[in-house]
Amino acid sequence: MARYSQRPENALKRANEFIDVGKPARALDTLYEVFRNKKWAYSWSESVLEPIMFKYLDLCVELKKSLIAKEGLFQYRNMFQSVNVGSLENVIRGYLRMAGEKTEAAREQSQQAVIDIDDLDNLATPESILLSAVSGEDAQDRSDRTILTPWVKFLWESYCQCLELLRTNAHCETLYHDIARMAFQFCLKYNRKTEFRKLCDKLRKHLEDISKLPLQVANVSLNKPETQMYNLETRLVQLDSAIQMELWQEAYKATEDIHGLMHMSKKPPVPKTMANYYQKLAMVFWKAGYYLFHAAALFKLFQLSKDMKKNITQDELQRMACRVLLATLCIPLPSAHPEFDRFIETDKSPLEKAQKLAVLLTLQQPPTRASLIRDLVRMNVVQLSSPKLQDLYSCMEVEFNPLTLCKRVQNITSGLQGDEQYVPPLQDVTLVKLIKQVSQVYQTIQFSRLLELATFTTAFHLERMLVDCVRHNDMQIRIDHGSGCVHFGIDLSESQREDRQEGGPVLQSMPSEQVRTQLINMSHVLNSALRIINPNANKEEKDKIRLQLVQHYRDNMVIDHQMILGRHKIIEDRKELLERLNTFREEEEARKAEEAARQQALAEQQRIEQEHAERERRRQDNEMQEIKDRLRQEKMLQISQTSRGQKILKKLDEEELKKLDAEQIAARELEELQKEKREMQQKLKTQEKKIDYFERAKRLEEIPLLQQAFKDKQVEERKAWEEREAGRIQDLIEERQKAVEHRERLSRLHEDKEEFLNRLKAERSSVYQAKLKDFENKLAEERKKRLAQRREERIQARKAAWEKLVEEEKQRMQEEEEMKKAEEERLRKEEEERLEAARKAEREEEERSKTGDRGPKEKEVNESSDRWRSGGGADKEWRKTESESKPPAWKSCKLFSILPNIMKI
């Protein structure tokens, strides 16, 4: 127990000694005891403990012990958060800096591991190809997972732990927000999208917890302007990071947080912050497809810049006006029946979503396309924009000229630079306006003529726009594919409300609108006639009502005054009661929070002590286990030198070897050897008795069963085949009947199909002939090139074949010589082995003759030995004759047989 009470200087010295001998884990435990022992920790100043803390955190980073680092930082924070905040800030920043440096070093090592390749001509080895095919990762991904990912995880845990430690401390509020911004930069640098979402949720949870904290000096309070400013700046960095990582859902949540913080602040944000907010919000709306709110955000940014920016130039103002005007003109025309949206079963109706988005722009109600255009005219935005965009606004919103609308829009949009993103939606709006204007002029128009007017679109896209207009009940359209025509306004009673021509001129009303508004026009005319006949009727009636109201007020004035005074008294009494209840509840909550904090601190201290004891016990167990493992490995190495030991070690797996010591392994080896010997003897005794009889009996019993099973299987298979065949025939009959019905039904379209195909073939025949002629010319040229290339390749191939054949013949002759030598060596060794076996057999025969126990097996061995002796010479003579009769190698060479053909080539 003496080392638990050592002084901090001695602990640092002992830790350095452990580091010098290569035991950083023991050094970390030694330094941890300094902060664990409160008797010493709270008795020393930061000048003594700060170097120890840096060494402690350095060891934690080296060993990747993030939890142990968190415990040390927790103790250090408790000691110096109220005494010396600067020391705590230096320690935390140093810890994060060390973790970041290690992570960056691991990143460079991971990249260098991929660059260091032995063979530059063989970059893709077979192993890397197999790994990429199985896992779908390249070499860099695998290198990052093994080298970089552990350090990235450690750095991420370090950021999270530091944020948790500092989230409620008012003295470390600046450090907390700096670490949050560093965490955002970490997510950007390593492209950690999942961790970015977790970080945003964590910061949002911290903000909620801060709002629930009791009002104390050490706690963070959202009522302070500095706290609101820090949180607002952090959320702006979060929004910027989310946009750079293209996490638009998180960007939208960040805008909600920013708006909530601005609404909470009593002091309005600075114009620069609001301009940045509107600019980022407009980008989020554009990515989400909310073109209406995108234009509204740009309009708010234009208003703010025009009103607050004193030194704004005319070019900058014109550029902003052009962008606002383009964004407004890109807004799709609204549906004629927005009330249909309330019948759709969704979580939030479009009106609620629009109101929520309008709140982010500090608008009282959601904007509309018409209101934005009116605001642009009122704020003189159209006149501030460029002449080309003024012409665009005029042709889309003022003039009525469907014949040149699309051409003018195309000429204007082709010259846009920097705002190309607005061209596709602007073209869609132009197509809708073209359809609306054409519907006011034509009742029927050829589809080809309409496509000719829409110069920048395709037939498919134009037809889709027509269908969208009908689906949103903007217009009454019928497409006749047979005649290739488009009909407008076919039913006078179809539409049930006014056809709104928003954002464009109206030449004349549609027939359906004339029928629908007849009664409304009659009502307006009758009311006008009534006002002309009796102009004073409304004035007399209003004067009479006014006198009645004055008399009623005088009659009930006293009673109403008494009721108001009584109501005021009731309200004051209720306010006093609510204040008392709130005071009591706050005191009770503060007491409970203090008790919970005390219990939490006590539980944390107990947990730390238990973890330290557990760590110490594990360390001692590991040391004992290492000693046992080393002794067992030495014993196993001795046993593995023998053949018996190798045999028994192969039968034991790794888990069993860990459980056994050397003596038990040797005993297991002896037991296994005796067991094998007994089993072999028993098998030899019973094998001759059982095998023949048992096999014969099994087969005799098996024959009738197999025959019967074969017959049963034939019957079942035939029955199943008949059922399948009957079902197949029935399916074919039904399929033919359906085919006949389809043929009769589709035969009516045969003439239309043939007419369409003939027209299509006639149109494309000339194009096909021209392309075919071009292709044939290119084919002839390519054929000449390839014939010449093929001739050159054949010459080279013949030359290479000759060289390869000569080389192979030389190689074959050399291999035959080597094989001949190897065969002679093998025959010599076999002869020696046979002689040795014969001598051994003679010795065994002499020993058996001495004992007098010569069995039938020994006779067989002697007979086989005699046969071998008698046959050895004959075999030798046969091999000699064969070798003599074999022709020389050069005579059987294939080179001489094909040499004339090669010479011809």
Order of alpha helices (4+ residues) and beta strands (2+ residues): alpha-alpha-alpha-alpha-alpha-alpha-alpha-alpha-alpha-alpha-alpha-alpha-alpha-alpha-alpha-alpha-alpha-alpha-alpha-alpha-alpha-alpha-beta-alpha-alpha-beta-beta-alpha-alpha-alpha-alpha-alpha-alpha-alpha-alpha-alpha-alpha
